[in-house]
Amino acid sequence: MTAIFDTTVGGDVSGKSYKVLHSADNYFTLDSYDENTKDMKGTFNVTFVVTSYGDEKDFPDTLRLTEGRFQTRLLPKKEWGLNWGLN
């Protein structure tokens, strides 16, 4: 699993940066997927550890997201509304 979590102070000052702690019990499970509607549901568990402190002093050095659940729908790329350089 690869993921990055960054914080900002006031929306424009770099805060802490976190990366996944690979020795933790991390998982991302897809429990259901509907081919017709593209709806999906699942669960996740992930632990992040700080990689840089920036100007943010209030956040902890470890973030644990436990018993997480998600429900979302896959959209065609043209409906994203953002251009992240993915052509």
Backbone hydrogen bonds, N-H to C=O, Kabsch-Sander energy under -0.5 kcal/mol:
donor,donor_aa,acceptor,acceptor_aa,energy
5,F,18,Y,-1.6
7,T,16,K,-2.4
9,V,13,V,-2.9
10,G,8,T,-0.6
12,D,9,V,-1.2
13,V,9,V,-1.4
15,G,7,T,-2.5
17,S,52,S,-2.2
18,Y,5,F,-2.5
19,K,49,V,-2.4
20,V,3,A,-0.9
21,L,47,T,-3.1
22,H,20,V,-1.0
24,A,21,L,-1.8
26,N,24,A,-1.8
27,Y,45,N,-2.5
29,T,43,T,-3.0
31,D,29,T,-0.8
31,D,41,K,-1.9
32,S,41,K,-1.9
34,D,39,D,-2.6
35,E,33,Y,-0.7
38,K,34,D,-2.5
40,M,72,T,-2.9
41,K,32,S,-2.0
42,G,70,F,-2.1
43,T,29,T,-1.8
44,F,68,G,-2.0
45,N,27,Y,-2.2
46,V,65,L,-2.3
48,F,63,L,-3.2
49,V,19,K,-2.8
50,V,61,D,-2.5
51,T,17,S,-4.1
52,S,17,S,-1.3
55,D,14,S,-2.4
56,E,53,Y,-1.0
57,K,55,D,-0.6
63,L,48,F,-2.6
65,L,46,V,-3.1
65,L,63,L,-0.5
66,T,64,R,-0.7
68,G,44,F,-2.3
70,F,42,G,-2.2
72,T,40,M,-2.4
74,L,38,K,-2.2
79,E,76,P,-2.3
80,W,77,K,-1.8
84,W,82,L,-0.6
87,N,85,G,-0.9
